[in-house]
């Protein structure tokens, strides 16, 4: 009887682990919906009906809307929750002064750039200059230290 219960639990565990968790952020099927928008024919109301509210509106130009779609899938049980980006679509729509689509740019996952982050530490010039450097260093530490609250007796 124990063998049957252990076998059933093993089969259930294996069955559940094959289901990959998909995490969506932003709009679904952005690439398909973007094809419905026509340059020089669609206006802001058409874009709102097709895509909904934009993910971002440019701070410098209210006529530039950005829509985002990201999809991540967990890789496997052995990688302990690390996920892989399967879709990363960005749609940038620019309107003219009358609200008609002037420019349409679609960026996909292949358009992403890999950035190499430099891990070097910037050293201040006055750190190695003797007593004056020590004076500046102590002043800097006092400025950056947290404010201590006084307790009343």
Biotite code that builds the C-alpha atoms (Angstrom):
import biotite.structure as struc

atoms = struc.array([
    struc.Atom([0.000, 0.000, 0.000], chain_id="A", res_id=1, res_name="UNK", atom_name="CA", element="C"),
    struc.Atom([2.865, 2.376, 0.821], chain_id="A", res_id=2, res_name="UNK", atom_name="CA", element="C"),
    struc.Atom([4.417, 1.785, -2.567], chain_id="A", res_id=3, res_name="UNK", atom_name="CA", element="C"),
    struc.Atom([1.202, 2.806, -4.338], chain_id="A", res_id=4, res_name="UNK", atom_name="CA", element="C"),
    struc.Atom([0.921, 6.047, -2.306], chain_id="A", res_id=5, res_name="UNK", atom_name="CA", element="C"),
    struc.Atom([4.579, 6.902, -2.911], chain_id="A", res_id=6, res_name="UNK", atom_name="CA", element="C"),
    struc.Atom([4.143, 6.184, -6.638], chain_id="A", res_id=7, res_name="UNK", atom_name="CA", element="C"),
    struc.Atom([1.039, 8.433, -6.830], chain_id="A", res_id=8, res_name="UNK", atom_name="CA", element="C"),
    struc.Atom([2.831, 11.276, -5.022], chain_id="A", res_id=9, res_name="UNK", atom_name="CA", element="C"),
    struc.Atom([5.834, 10.886, -7.328], chain_id="A", res_id=10, res_name="UNK", atom_name="CA", element="C"),
    struc.Atom([3.647, 11.041, -10.453], chain_id="A", res_id=11, res_name="UNK", atom_name="CA", element="C"),
    struc.Atom([1.795, 14.129, -9.147], chain_id="A", res_id=12, res_name="UNK", atom_name="CA", element="C"),
    struc.Atom([5.074, 15.862, -8.339], chain_id="A", res_id=13, res_name="UNK", atom_name="CA", element="C"),
    struc.Atom([6.526, 15.145, -11.779], chain_id="A", res_id=14, res_name="UNK", atom_name="CA", element="C"),
    struc.Atom([3.287, 16.275, -13.474], chain_id="A", res_id=15, res_name="UNK", atom_name="CA", element="C"),
    struc.Atom([3.200, 19.578, -11.634], chain_id="A", res_id=16, res_name="UNK", atom_name="CA", element="C"),
    struc.Atom([6.838, 20.386, -12.269], chain_id="A", res_id=17, res_name="UNK", atom_name="CA", element="C"),
    struc.Atom([6.428, 20.260, -16.056], chain_id="A", res_id=18, res_name="UNK", atom_name="CA", element="C"),
    struc.Atom([3.970, 23.152, -16.055], chain_id="A", res_id=19, res_name="UNK", atom_name="CA", element="C"),
    struc.Atom([5.958, 26.303, -16.678], chain_id="A", res_id=20, res_name="UNK", atom_name="CA", element="C"),
    struc.Atom([4.800, 29.479, -14.970], chain_id="A", res_id=21, res_name="UNK", atom_name="CA", element="C"),
    struc.Atom([4.344, 32.354, -17.400], chain_id="A", res_id=22, res_name="UNK", atom_name="CA", element="C"),
    struc.Atom([4.475, 35.894, -15.999], chain_id="A", res_id=23, res_name="UNK", atom_name="CA", element="C"),
    struc.Atom([3.035, 38.624, -18.213], chain_id="A", res_id=24, res_name="UNK", atom_name="CA", element="C"),
    struc.Atom([3.581, 42.332, -17.739], chain_id="A", res_id=25, res_name="UNK", atom_name="CA", element="C"),
    struc.Atom([1.934, 44.985, -19.860], chain_id="A", res_id=26, res_name="UNK", atom_name="CA", element="C"),
    struc.Atom([-0.220, 44.283, -22.910], chain_id="A", res_id=27, res_name="UNK", atom_name="CA", element="C"),
    struc.Atom([-0.841, 40.839, -24.367], chain_id="A", res_id=28, res_name="UNK", atom_name="CA", element="C"),
    struc.Atom([-0.253, 40.271, -28.101], chain_id="A", res_id=29, res_name="UNK", atom_name="CA", element="C"),
    struc.Atom([1.224, 43.718, -28.650], chain_id="A", res_id=30, res_name="UNK", atom_name="CA", element="C"),
    struc.Atom([2.785, 42.713, -31.969], chain_id="A", res_id=31, res_name="UNK", atom_name="CA", element="C"),
    struc.Atom([-0.576, 41.610, -33.407], chain_id="A", res_id=32, res_name="UNK", atom_name="CA", element="C"),
    struc.Atom([-2.435, 44.679, -32.138], chain_id="A", res_id=33, res_name="UNK", atom_name="CA", element="C"),
    struc.Atom([0.267, 47.016, -33.468], chain_id="A", res_id=34, res_name="UNK", atom_name="CA", element="C"),
    struc.Atom([-0.443, 45.853, -37.024], chain_id="A", res_id=35, res_name="UNK", atom_name="CA", element="C"),
    struc.Atom([-3.950, 47.355, -36.788], chain_id="A", res_id=36, res_name="UNK", atom_name="CA", element="C"),
    struc.Atom([-2.570, 50.867, -36.301], chain_id="A", res_id=37, res_name="UNK", atom_name="CA", element="C"),
    struc.Atom([-1.966, 52.719, -39.560], chain_id="A", res_id=38, res_name="UNK", atom_name="CA", element="C"),
    struc.Atom([0.450, 55.632, -39.960], chain_id="A", res_id=39, res_name="UNK", atom_name="CA", element="C"),
    struc.Atom([-1.250, 58.871, -41.146], chain_id="A", res_id=40, res_name="UNK", atom_name="CA", element="C"),
    struc.Atom([-4.720, 57.290, -40.750], chain_id="A", res_id=41, res_name="UNK", atom_name="CA", element="C"),
    struc.Atom([-5.187, 56.223, -37.122], chain_id="A", res_id=42, res_name="UNK", atom_name="CA", element="C"),
    struc.Atom([-5.693, 58.794, -34.390], chain_id="A", res_id=43, res_name="UNK", atom_name="CA", element="C"),
    struc.Atom([-5.409, 58.799, -30.584], chain_id="A", res_id=44, res_name="UNK", atom_name="CA", element="C"),
    struc.Atom([-8.933, 57.447, -30.119], chain_id="A", res_id=45, res_name="UNK", atom_name="CA", element="C"),
    struc.Atom([-8.226, 54.533, -32.480], chain_id="A", res_id=46, res_name="UNK", atom_name="CA", element="C"),
    struc.Atom([-5.048, 53.710, -30.539], chain_id="A", res_id=47, res_name="UNK", atom_name="CA", element="C"),
    struc.Atom([-6.946, 53.857, -27.232], chain_id="A", res_id=48, res_name="UNK", atom_name="CA", element="C"),
    struc.Atom([-9.626, 51.508, -28.614], chain_id="A", res_id=49, res_name="UNK", atom_name="CA", element="C"),
    struc.Atom([-7.076, 49.009, -29.959], chain_id="A", res_id=50, res_name="UNK", atom_name="CA", element="C"),
    struc.Atom([-4.390, 49.064, -27.257], chain_id="A", res_id=51, res_name="UNK", atom_name="CA", element="C"),
    struc.Atom([-5.938, 50.809, -24.274], chain_id="A", res_id=52, res_name="UNK", atom_name="CA", element="C"),
    struc.Atom([-4.098, 53.282, -22.063], chain_id="A", res_id=53, res_name="UNK", atom_name="CA", element="C"),
    struc.Atom([-0.364, 53.592, -22.763], chain_id="A", res_id=54, res_name="UNK", atom_name="CA", element="C"),
    struc.Atom([2.192, 52.180, -20.358], chain_id="A", res_id=55, res_name="UNK", atom_name="CA", element="C"),
    struc.Atom([4.140, 55.441, -20.509], chain_id="A", res_id=56, res_name="UNK", atom_name="CA", element="C"),
    struc.Atom([3.570, 58.924, -21.866], chain_id="A", res_id=57, res_name="UNK", atom_name="CA", element="C"),
    struc.Atom([6.723, 60.904, -22.546], chain_id="A", res_id=58, res_name="UNK", atom_name="CA", element="C"),
    struc.Atom([7.455, 63.604, -19.974], chain_id="A", res_id=59, res_name="UNK", atom_name="CA", element="C"),
    struc.Atom([8.787, 65.962, -22.613], chain_id="A", res_id=60, res_name="UNK", atom_name="CA", element="C"),
    struc.Atom([6.215, 65.358, -25.343], chain_id="A", res_id=61, res_name="UNK", atom_name="CA", element="C"),
    struc.Atom([2.598, 64.396, -24.629], chain_id="A", res_id=62, res_name="UNK", atom_name="CA", element="C"),
    struc.Atom([2.303, 63.217, -28.230], chain_id="A", res_id=63, res_name="UNK", atom_name="CA", element="C"),
    struc.Atom([4.677, 60.285, -27.670], chain_id="A", res_id=64, res_name="UNK", atom_name="CA", element="C"),
    struc.Atom([3.103, 57.136, -26.201], chain_id="A", res_id=65, res_name="UNK", atom_name="CA", element="C"),
    struc.Atom([4.909, 53.933, -25.266], chain_id="A", res_id=66, res_name="UNK", atom_name="CA", element="C"),
    struc.Atom([3.335, 50.479, -24.853], chain_id="A", res_id=67, res_name="UNK", atom_name="CA", element="C"),
    struc.Atom([5.232, 47.601, -23.210], chain_id="A", res_id=68, res_name="UNK", atom_name="CA", element="C"),
    struc.Atom([4.830, 43.812, -23.211], chain_id="A", res_id=69, res_name="UNK", atom_name="CA", element="C"),
    struc.Atom([7.110, 41.473, -21.245], chain_id="A", res_id=70, res_name="UNK", atom_name="CA", element="C"),
    struc.Atom([6.715, 37.719, -20.848], chain_id="A", res_id=71, res_name="UNK", atom_name="CA", element="C"),
    struc.Atom([8.914, 35.617, -18.566], chain_id="A", res_id=72, res_name="UNK", atom_name="CA", element="C"),
    struc.Atom([8.889, 31.832, -18.155], chain_id="A", res_id=73, res_name="UNK", atom_name="CA", element="C"),
    struc.Atom([10.486, 29.861, -15.338], chain_id="A", res_id=74, res_name="UNK", atom_name="CA", element="C"),
    struc.Atom([13.272, 27.756, -16.795], chain_id="A", res_id=75, res_name="UNK", atom_name="CA", element="C"),
    struc.Atom([13.255, 24.585, -14.676], chain_id="A", res_id=76, res_name="UNK", atom_name="CA", element="C"),
    struc.Atom([13.095, 23.254, -11.137], chain_id="A", res_id=77, res_name="UNK", atom_name="CA", element="C"),
    struc.Atom([16.859, 22.876, -11.000], chain_id="A", res_id=78, res_name="UNK", atom_name="CA", element="C"),
    struc.Atom([17.492, 26.581, -11.651], chain_id="A", res_id=79, res_name="UNK", atom_name="CA", element="C"),
    struc.Atom([15.407, 27.507, -8.570], chain_id="A", res_id=80, res_name="UNK", atom_name="CA", element="C"),
    struc.Atom([13.040, 30.166, -9.830], chain_id="A", res_id=81, res_name="UNK", atom_name="CA", element="C"),
    struc.Atom([15.264, 31.837, -12.395], chain_id="A", res_id=82, res_name="UNK", atom_name="CA", element="C"),
    struc.Atom([13.168, 33.051, -15.268], chain_id="A", res_id=83, res_name="UNK", atom_name="CA", element="C"),
    struc.Atom([13.941, 33.650, -18.915], chain_id="A", res_id=84, res_name="UNK", atom_name="CA", element="C"),
    struc.Atom([12.524, 36.536, -20.954], chain_id="A", res_id=85, res_name="UNK", atom_name="CA", element="C"),
    struc.Atom([10.677, 35.106, -23.948], chain_id="A", res_id=86, res_name="UNK", atom_name="CA", element="C"),
    struc.Atom([9.041, 38.326, -25.175], chain_id="A", res_id=87, res_name="UNK", atom_name="CA", element="C"),
    struc.Atom([10.045, 41.917, -24.643], chain_id="A", res_id=88, res_name="UNK", atom_name="CA", element="C"),
    struc.Atom([8.121, 44.118, -27.029], chain_id="A", res_id=89, res_name="UNK", atom_name="CA", element="C"),
    struc.Atom([8.015, 47.911, -26.950], chain_id="A", res_id=90, res_name="UNK", atom_name="CA", element="C"),
    struc.Atom([5.817, 50.001, -29.233], chain_id="A", res_id=91, res_name="UNK", atom_name="CA", element="C"),
    struc.Atom([6.504, 53.715, -29.556], chain_id="A", res_id=92, res_name="UNK", atom_name="CA", element="C"),
    struc.Atom([3.804, 55.810, -31.194], chain_id="A", res_id=93, res_name="UNK", atom_name="CA", element="C"),
    struc.Atom([4.263, 59.495, -32.001], chain_id="A", res_id=94, res_name="UNK", atom_name="CA", element="C"),
    struc.Atom([1.345, 61.726, -32.905], chain_id="A", res_id=95, res_name="UNK", atom_name="CA", element="C"),
    struc.Atom([1.305, 65.035, -34.726], chain_id="A", res_id=96, res_name="UNK", atom_name="CA", element="C"),
    struc.Atom([-0.389, 68.163, -33.315], chain_id="A", res_id=97, res_name="UNK", atom_name="CA", element="C"),
    struc.Atom([-3.794, 67.007, -34.608], chain_id="A", res_id=98, res_name="UNK", atom_name="CA", element="C"),
    struc.Atom([-3.593, 63.619, -32.850], chain_id="A", res_id=99, res_name="UNK", atom_name="CA", element="C"),
    struc.Atom([-2.928, 61.475, -35.937], chain_id="A", res_id=100, res_name="UNK", atom_name="CA", element="C"),
    struc.Atom([-0.218, 58.803, -35.862], chain_id="A", res_id=101, res_name="UNK", atom_name="CA", element="C"),
    struc.Atom([2.942, 60.316, -37.309], chain_id="A", res_id=102, res_name="UNK", atom_name="CA", element="C"),
    struc.Atom([5.521, 57.646, -36.521], chain_id="A", res_id=103, res_name="UNK", atom_name="CA", element="C"),
    struc.Atom([5.351, 54.038, -35.322], chain_id="A", res_id=104, res_name="UNK", atom_name="CA", element="C"),
    struc.Atom([8.375, 52.067, -34.033], chain_id="A", res_id=105, res_name="UNK", atom_name="CA", element="C"),
    struc.Atom([8.255, 48.478, -32.803], chain_id="A", res_id=106, res_name="UNK", atom_name="CA", element="C"),
    struc.Atom([11.148, 47.022, -30.815], chain_id="A", res_id=107, res_name="UNK", atom_name="CA", element="C"),
    struc.Atom([11.340, 43.262, -30.161], chain_id="A", res_id=108, res_name="UNK", atom_name="CA", element="C"),
    struc.Atom([13.498, 41.061, -27.946], chain_id="A", res_id=109, res_name="UNK", atom_name="CA", element="C"),
    struc.Atom([16.261, 40.929, -30.585], chain_id="A", res_id=110, res_name="UNK", atom_name="CA", element="C"),
    struc.Atom([16.627, 44.713, -30.417], chain_id="A", res_id=111, res_name="UNK", atom_name="CA", element="C"),
    struc.Atom([17.751, 44.632, -26.770], chain_id="A", res_id=112, res_name="UNK", atom_name="CA", element="C"),
    struc.Atom([21.372, 45.490, -26.008], chain_id="A", res_id=113, res_name="UNK", atom_name="CA", element="C"),
    struc.Atom([23.470, 43.607, -23.467], chain_id="A", res_id=114, res_name="UNK", atom_name="CA", element="C"),
    struc.Atom([25.097, 46.049, -21.078], chain_id="A", res_id=115, res_name="UNK", atom_name="CA", element="C"),
    struc.Atom([28.375, 45.326, -19.362], chain_id="A", res_id=116, res_name="UNK", atom_name="CA", element="C"),
    struc.Atom([28.384, 46.936, -15.938], chain_id="A", res_id=117, res_name="UNK", atom_name="CA", element="C"),
    struc.Atom([31.773, 48.123, -14.762], chain_id="A", res_id=118, res_name="UNK", atom_name="CA", element="C"),
    struc.Atom([32.478, 47.096, -11.170], chain_id="A", res_id=119, res_name="UNK", atom_name="CA", element="C"),
    struc.Atom([35.407, 49.443, -10.604], chain_id="A", res_id=120, res_name="UNK", atom_name="CA", element="C"),
    struc.Atom([35.195, 51.831, -7.655], chain_id="A", res_id=121, res_name="UNK", atom_name="CA", element="C"),
    struc.Atom([35.918, 55.507, -8.108], chain_id="A", res_id=122, res_name="UNK", atom_name="CA", element="C"),
    struc.Atom([38.539, 56.679, -5.646], chain_id="A", res_id=123, res_name="UNK", atom_name="CA", element="C"),
    struc.Atom([38.489, 60.283, -4.450], chain_id="A", res_id=124, res_name="UNK", atom_name="CA", element="C"),
    struc.Atom([41.616, 62.271, -5.230], chain_id="A", res_id=125, res_name="UNK", atom_name="CA", element="C"),
    struc.Atom([42.093, 63.490, -1.663], chain_id="A", res_id=126, res_name="UNK", atom_name="CA", element="C"),
    struc.Atom([42.132, 60.037, -0.036], chain_id="A", res_id=127, res_name="UNK", atom_name="CA", element="C"),
    struc.Atom([45.866, 59.486, -0.457], chain_id="A", res_id=128, res_name="UNK", atom_name="CA", element="C"),
    struc.Atom([47.149, 63.021, 0.160], chain_id="A", res_id=129, res_name="UNK", atom_name="CA", element="C"),
    struc.Atom([48.257, 62.863, 3.803], chain_id="A", res_id=130, res_name="UNK", atom_name="CA", element="C"),
    struc.Atom([46.858, 64.996, 6.624], chain_id="A", res_id=131, res_name="UNK", atom_name="CA", element="C"),
    struc.Atom([44.698, 67.209, 4.395], chain_id="A", res_id=132, res_name="UNK", atom_name="CA", element="C"),
    struc.Atom([43.148, 64.098, 2.861], chain_id="A", res_id=133, res_name="UNK", atom_name="CA", element="C"),
    struc.Atom([42.427, 62.709, 6.328], chain_id="A", res_id=134, res_name="UNK", atom_name="CA", element="C"),
    struc.Atom([40.772, 65.998, 7.310], chain_id="A", res_id=135, res_name="UNK", atom_name="CA", element="C"),
    struc.Atom([38.520, 65.980, 4.237], chain_id="A", res_id=136, res_name="UNK", atom_name="CA", element="C"),
    struc.Atom([37.747, 62.294, 4.780], chain_id="A", res_id=137, res_name="UNK", atom_name="CA", element="C"),
    struc.Atom([36.632, 62.913, 8.377], chain_id="A", res_id=138, res_name="UNK", atom_name="CA", element="C"),
    struc.Atom([34.456, 65.858, 7.295], chain_id="A", res_id=139, res_name="UNK", atom_name="CA", element="C"),
    struc.Atom([32.889, 63.699, 4.574], chain_id="A", res_id=140, res_name="UNK", atom_name="CA", element="C"),
    struc.Atom([32.152, 60.931, 7.094], chain_id="A", res_id=141, res_name="UNK", atom_name="CA", element="C"),
    struc.Atom([30.501, 63.402, 9.485], chain_id="A", res_id=142, res_name="UNK", atom_name="CA", element="C"),
    struc.Atom([28.337, 64.800, 6.710], chain_id="A", res_id=143, res_name="UNK", atom_name="CA", element="C"),
    struc.Atom([27.263, 61.348, 5.527], chain_id="A", res_id=144, res_name="UNK", atom_name="CA", element="C"),
    struc.Atom([26.628, 59.915, 9.008], chain_id="A", res_id=145, res_name="UNK", atom_name="CA", element="C"),
    struc.Atom([23.008, 59.526, 10.144], chain_id="A", res_id=146, res_name="UNK", atom_name="CA", element="C"),
    struc.Atom([21.538, 62.145, 12.446], chain_id="A", res_id=147, res_name="UNK", atom_name="CA", element="C"),
    struc.Atom([21.361, 60.971, 16.048], chain_id="A", res_id=148, res_name="UNK", atom_name="CA", element="C"),
    struc.Atom([18.235, 61.864, 17.977], chain_id="A", res_id=149, res_name="UNK", atom_name="CA", element="C"),
    struc.Atom([18.795, 63.205, 21.453], chain_id="A", res_id=150, res_name="UNK", atom_name="CA", element="C"),
    struc.Atom([16.844, 61.654, 24.279], chain_id="A", res_id=151, res_name="UNK", atom_name="CA", element="C"),
    struc.Atom([15.430, 63.851, 26.995], chain_id="A", res_id=152, res_name="UNK", atom_name="CA", element="C"),
    struc.Atom([16.154, 62.871, 30.584], chain_id="A", res_id=153, res_name="UNK", atom_name="CA", element="C"),
])
